[in-house]
Amino acid sequence: MKKLLSVLMVIAMVATSCLALTSCGKTEESANADIKVGFIFLHDENSTYDKNFMDAARAAQEALNLTDDQVIFKTNIPEGNECYEAAADLADQGCSIVFADSFGHEPYLLKAAKEFPEVQFCHATGTTAHTEKLANFHNAFASIYEGRYLAGIAAGMKLNEMIEAGEFSAEEAKIGYVGAYTYAEVISGYTSFFLGARSVCPTATMQVQFTGSWYDEALEKEAATKLINNGCKLISQHADSMGAPTACENANIPNVSYNGSTQTACPNTFIVSSRIDWTPYYKFVIESVINGTEIPYDWCEGLEAGSVTLTDVNEAVAAKGTKEAIEEAKAKLQKGEISVFDTANFTVEGKKLDSYLADVDTDEAYTPDTEVIENGIFVESVKRSAPYFDLKIDGIELLNSMF
C-alpha cells in the first residue's frame, strides 16, 4: 500500500510539474497570440529606407514568434490622408499596435490615435508625441548621428589615402552629399558625417545638393552626378534610392551609402553604410503591450542597444585600417570620451557656440524654444527623440537650399 501511495505521489508531482510547464508556455503563447501588429511604409522594398524598416519588422516577428497572420504590412502609403485610412483599417482589423515609418505620416497617424485610444500608434522620426501627451501615441528615433560620424571616419580615411596617392591635393578633399530635404534630420545627418570625416581629414569640405524628395532615383542620380562634376571626390547621401550609389559606380567615385550595403551593385565604389536597426524598438513596444508596461512618448537608443549599426567595411575599396579606426572611435563614443557635436570641433560663421535654442517643441513657425548646448556639447536627440540639429556650420556649402 505504501509503495502504491509513493508511486501515486510521484505521478502527481510529475503531472503537476508538466502542468506548470504547459501553463507557463501556454500563457506566453496565448499572450503573443493576442497581439496583431500593423506596419505602414511610405514605399516598398525597392526603397532602401523602407526595406530597412521591413527587415526589422520581420526580425522582430521572428524573435517574438509571431505568425504571418499577426503581422500586416501596408506599403506605398503616401504622406497624406491615405496614412490615416491605412491606420484606421489596421485598427479595424484588430491590430493592437500600428507603426508608421515616415516623417509626413505623423499628423495622419495622430488623427487615428485620437480615434482609436485602445490601439498604440508608434511613429518613426516624428516630433509631436512629447507635446501631444496622448497615452497611445509615441515617437521614436535612434542616435544615427553616431553611425553617420563613424561612416564619416571611413570617408575621411579614403580621402587621405587618395591624397597620399597623389590623386589630388589636401585642399581639394571635397565631399559631395545628396540630401532629401532641409529638415533637421538631414542636416544632423550630413553634419555628423562631415565631422567624422574632418576628425581624420581636417582639410575636408562638403557640398550638399538637395532633391526635395525622399525617393527619386533620377533626381538622386542627377544630384550625385552634379557633385561629381563639381569636383567632389567622394559621395554620401540621405536619400532612399540607388541613384547616388549608381552614379558613383558609373564614375568610379567612392561612395558611403545609407540604410544598407550597396556592395553587390557597386562593388568598386562602396565603402560602408550606417543605418538605424529598428528591431530593438519594435521588440520593445510589442513586449510592452504584451506585458502591459509603459511606452514612453519619445524613445531613442544608439550603438549600445544595437539600434545604430554599420555594415561590414568593403576592404576592396576602403582605406587600410578603416575597420580598426571605426572600432576605436565607436568605443570612445560609447565611453563618452568623444561626442559627435562637441562645439570645440566646429564653428558657425567663424564663431564657436556656447548657447543655442533649438526648435524642440515644434510649432507652425518652428520657433526656437529649448537650450541644447550643455557643457560644450550640442545634445542631439536628448530633448526629444527626433533630431533638432539645424545649424549651418563652416566648411559645408549648400548648393540649393533656403539658407
C-alpha positions in Angstrom: 0.0 0.0 0.0 2.8 2.4 1.0 4.6 1.5 -2.3 1.4 2.3 -4.3 1.0 5.6 -2.5 4.6 6.5 -3.2 4.1 5.8 -6.9 0.9 7.8 -7.0 2.7 10.8 -5.3 5.5 10.7 -7.9 3.0 10.6 -10.7 1.1 13.5 -9.1 4.3 15.5 -8.8 5.3 14.8 -12.4 1.8 15.8 -13.6 1.9 19.0 -11.6 5.3 19.9 -13.0 4.2 19.2 -16.5 1.0 21.2 -16.0 3.0 24.1 -14.7 5.4 24.0 -17.6 2.5 23.7 -20.0 0.7 26.5 -18.3 3.8 28.8 -18.5 4.3 28.0 -22.1 0.6 28.5 -22.9 0.5 31.8 -21.0 3.3 33.2 -23.2 1.9 31.8 -26.4 -1.6 33.0 -25.6 -0.3 36.4 -24.8 1.6 36.6 -28.0 -1.4 35.1 -29.9 -3.5 38.0 -28.8 -1.2 40.5 -30.5 -1.7 41.7 -34.0 0.8 44.4 -35.4 0.3 46.7 -38.3 3.1 48.4 -40.3 2.7 51.4 -42.6 5.5 52.0 -45.1 6.0 55.1 -47.3 7.4 52.9 -50.2 8.1 49.2 -50.6 11.3 47.1 -50.6 12.7 48.9 -53.6 13.4 51.8 -51.2 16.5 51.2 -49.1 14.8 53.3 -46.3 11.6 51.3 -46.2 13.4 47.9 -46.7 15.4 48.7 -43.6 12.1 49.0 -41.6 10.7 45.9 -43.3 13.7 43.8 -42.4 13.5 45.0 -38.8 9.8 44.1 -38.6 10.4 40.6 -39.9 13.3 40.2 -37.4 11.1 41.3 -34.5 8.3 39.0 -35.7 10.8 36.1 -35.7 12.2 37.0 -32.3 8.8 37.1 -30.7 7.4 34.0 -32.6 4.6 35.9 -34.2 2.8 34.3 -37.1 2.3 35.9 -40.5 -1.4 36.3 -39.6 -0.3 38.6 -36.7 1.7 41.0 -38.8 0.2 43.2 -41.5 2.2 45.3 -44.0 0.8 48.2 -45.9 3.2 49.5 -48.5 3.4 52.6 -50.7 1.3 54.7 -48.3 1.7 58.4 -49.1 2.2 61.2 -46.5 -1.5 62.2 -46.7 -4.9 61.1 -45.6 -4.1 57.6 -47.1 -2.0 57.1 -44.0 -5.0 57.8 -41.7 -7.1 55.4 -43.8 -4.4 52.7 -43.6 -4.0 53.2 -39.8 -7.8 53.1 -39.3 -8.1 49.9 -41.4 -5.3 48.2 -39.3 -7.1 49.2 -36.1 -10.4 47.8 -37.6 -8.5 44.5 -38.4 -7.7 44.1 -34.7 -4.1 45.5 -34.5 -3.0 46.3 -31.0 -0.1 48.3 -32.4 0.4 50.4 -35.5 3.8 51.6 -36.7 4.4 54.1 -39.4 7.9 54.9 -40.9 7.9 58.4 -42.5 8.0 61.9 -41.1 5.0 63.1 -43.1 2.8 60.3 -41.8 2.7 61.8 -38.3 -0.4 64.1 -38.4 -2.5 61.3 -40.0 -1.3 58.7 -37.5 -2.1 61.2 -34.7 -5.6 61.5 -36.1 -6.0 57.8 -35.9 -4.6 57.6 -32.4 -7.3 60.1 -31.2 -10.0 57.9 -32.8 -8.7 54.6 -31.6 -7.5 55.1 -28.0 -7.2 51.3 -27.3 -4.5 51.0 -30.0 -0.9 52.0 -29.6 0.4 54.2 -32.5 4.1 54.5 -32.9 5.8 56.8 -35.4 9.4 56.9 -36.5 11.1 60.3 -36.9 8.1 62.4 -35.6 8.3 65.3 -33.2 4.9 65.9 -31.5 4.3 63.0 -29.1 6.0 64.7 -26.2 3.8 67.8 -26.6 0.5 66.0 -27.5 0.9 63.7 -24.5 -1.6 61.0 -25.7 -1.2 57.8 -23.8 -1.3 55.8 -27.1 0.8 58.0 -29.4 4.6 57.7 -29.5 7.7 58.9 -31.4 10.9 57.0 -31.9 14.3 57.6 -33.4 17.9 56.5 -32.8 21.2 58.3 -32.4 22.1 57.7 -36.0 24.3 60.7 -35.9 26.8 58.4 -34.2 26.7 56.0 -37.1 27.0 58.8 -39.6 30.0 60.1 -37.7 31.7 56.6 -37.8 30.9 56.3 -41.5 32.4 59.8 -42.0 35.7 58.5 -40.5 35.7 55.9 -43.3 35.2 58.7 -45.8 38.0 60.8 -44.3 40.4 57.9 -44.3 39.6 57.3 -48.0 40.3 60.9 -48.8 43.6 60.7 -47.0 44.5 57.6 -49.0 43.8 59.3 -52.3 45.7 62.4 -51.2 48.7 60.3 -50.3 48.5 58.5 -53.7 48.7 61.9 -55.4 45.2 61.8 -56.9 44.5 65.4 -55.6 45.8 67.8 -53.0 44.6 68.1 -49.4 42.9 71.3 -50.2 40.8 69.5 -52.9 39.4 67.0 -50.5 35.8 67.8 -51.2 32.9 65.5 -50.2 29.5 65.6 -52.0 26.3 64.8 -50.2 22.9 64.1 -51.7 20.1 65.2 -49.2 16.4 64.8 -49.5 15.1 67.9 -47.6 16.4 70.7 -45.5 14.9 69.1 -42.4 16.9 68.9 -39.2 17.0 65.2 -39.6 19.0 65.6 -42.8 21.1 68.5 -41.5 22.0 66.5 -38.4 23.0 63.5 -40.7 25.2 65.3 -43.1 26.8 67.4 -40.4 27.7 64.4 -38.2 29.1 62.6 -41.3 31.2 65.7 -42.2 32.5 66.0 -38.6 33.5 62.3 -38.7 35.4 62.9 -42.0 37.1 66.0 -40.6 38.2 64.2 -37.5 40.7 62.3 -39.7 41.0 64.6 -42.7 41.0 68.2 -41.4 41.1 69.8 -44.8 37.9 68.2 -46.0 35.0 70.4 -47.1 31.5 69.4 -48.3 28.9 70.4 -50.8 25.2 69.4 -50.3 22.7 69.1 -53.1 19.0 68.6 -52.1 16.5 66.7 -54.2 13.2 67.7 -52.5 12.2 64.1 -52.3 12.9 61.1 -50.1 12.8 58.7 -53.1 13.5 59.8 -56.6 16.2 57.7 -58.3 16.6 60.0 -61.3 16.9 63.2 -59.1 19.3 61.5 -56.7 21.5 60.2 -59.6 21.4 63.7 -61.2 22.4 65.3 -57.9 25.3 62.9 -57.3 26.5 63.5 -60.9 26.4 67.3 -60.4 28.5 66.9 -57.3 31.0 64.7 -59.0 31.3 67.2 -61.9 31.8 69.9 -59.2 35.0 68.1 -58.2 33.7 66.1 -55.2 36.0 63.2 -54.6 33.6 61.0 -52.5 29.8 61.0 -52.3 27.4 60.1 -49.5 23.6 60.6 -49.2 20.5 60.8 -47.1 18.0 59.7 -49.8 16.4 56.4 -50.3 17.1 55.0 -53.8 20.1 53.6 -55.6 20.5 56.8 -57.6 23.6 58.2 -55.9 25.5 54.9 -55.5 24.8 54.0 -59.1 26.2 57.4 -60.2 29.3 56.8 -58.1 29.8 53.3 -59.6 29.5 54.6 -63.1 32.0 57.4 -62.4 34.3 55.2 -60.2 33.9 57.6 -57.3 34.0 56.2 -53.7 30.6 56.1 -52.0 29.4 55.8 -48.4 25.7 54.7 -48.7 22.9 54.7 -46.1 20.4 52.1 -44.8 22.3 49.1 -46.0 25.1 47.7 -48.1 25.2 48.5 -51.8 28.4 46.4 -52.3 26.7 43.8 -54.6 25.5 46.5 -57.0 28.5 48.8 -56.5 31.5 46.6 -55.7 34.1 49.0 -57.0 33.0 52.1 -55.0 31.0 51.1 -51.9 32.9 51.6 -48.7 30.5 51.3 -45.7 26.9 52.2 -44.7 25.3 53.2 -41.4 21.7 52.5 -40.6 19.1 52.5 -37.8 18.2 49.0 -36.8 14.5 49.3 -35.7 14.3 45.7 -34.4 15.1 46.7 -30.7 12.3 49.3 -30.8 9.8 47.0 -32.4 10.5 44.3 -29.9 10.4 46.8 -27.0 6.9 48.1 -28.0 5.4 44.7 -28.7 6.7 43.3 -25.5 5.5 46.4 -23.6 1.9 45.8 -24.9 2.1 42.1 -24.1 3.3 42.9 -20.6 1.1 45.9 -20.0 4.1 48.2 -19.4 4.5 51.9 -20.3 5.8 53.1 -23.7 7.5 56.5 -23.4 6.4 59.4 -25.6 9.9 59.5 -27.0 12.3 56.6 -27.4 15.9 57.0 -28.7 18.7 54.4 -28.4 22.1 54.0 -30.1 25.2 52.0 -30.5 25.0 50.3 -27.1 21.5 48.9 -27.7 22.2 47.9 -31.3 19.8 50.5 -32.7 22.7 52.1 -34.7 24.8 49.8 -36.8 27.3 49.8 -39.6 27.7 47.3 -42.4 30.9 45.4 -42.9 33.6 47.6 -44.4 34.3 46.8 -48.1 38.0 46.1 -47.8 38.5 46.2 -51.5 37.6 49.9 -51.6 38.2 51.3 -48.1 41.5 52.7 -47.0 43.7 50.4 -45.0 42.9 50.5 -41.3 39.4 51.8 -41.7 37.7 49.0 -39.8 40.1 49.5 -36.8 39.6 53.2 -36.8 35.8 52.8 -36.8 36.0 50.4 -33.9 38.3 52.7 -31.9 36.0 55.7 -32.4 33.0 53.6 -31.6 34.5 52.6 -28.3 35.2 56.2 -27.4 31.7 57.3 -28.3 30.2 54.6 -26.1 32.5 55.5 -23.2 31.7 59.2 -23.6 35.3 60.1 -24.4 34.3 61.9 -27.5 31.0 63.5 -28.6 29.8 63.9 -32.2 28.6 67.5 -31.8 31.4 68.8 -29.5 31.3 72.5 -30.1 35.1 72.7 -29.9 35.1 70.9 -33.3 33.0 73.3 -35.4 32.2 76.9 -35.9 29.2 78.9 -37.2 30.2 82.0 -39.2 33.6 81.7 -37.7 32.5 81.5 -34.1 32.2 78.7 -31.6 28.9 78.3 -29.8 28.3 78.3 -26.1 24.5 78.5 -26.3 21.8 77.7 -28.8 18.0 77.5 -28.7 16.6 74.7 -30.9 13.0 74.1 -32.1 12.2 71.1 -29.9 8.5 71.8 -29.1 7.6 72.2 -32.7 5.0 74.8 -33.7 4.0 76.1 -37.1 6.6 78.9 -37.0 9.4 76.4 -35.9 10.1 78.8 -33.0 13.4 78.1 -31.1 12.4 77.1 -27.6 14.9 74.9 -25.9 18.6 75.3 -24.9 20.5 72.4 -26.3 24.2 73.1 -25.6 25.3 71.6 -22.3 28.9 71.5 -21.1 30.2 72.4 -24.6 28.1 69.6 -26.4 25.1 70.0 -28.6 22.9 67.3 -27.0 21.2 65.8 -30.1 18.1 63.6 -29.7 18.0 64.1 -25.9 15.3 66.7 -25.5 13.1 64.6 -27.9 14.0 61.6 -30.0 13.9 63.2 -33.5 16.9 65.3 -34.5 16.8 69.0 -34.0 20.4 70.0 -35.0 19.7 72.6 -37.7 23.0 74.6 -37.7 24.8 75.6 -40.8 28.4 75.0 -39.8 31.5 76.3 -41.6 33.0 74.0 -44.2 29.7 72.9 -45.6 28.3 74.6 -48.7 24.6 74.2 -49.5 24.0 74.4 -53.3 20.3 74.7 -53.4 18.7 75.5 -50.1 17.0 78.4 -48.4 19.9 79.1 -46.1 
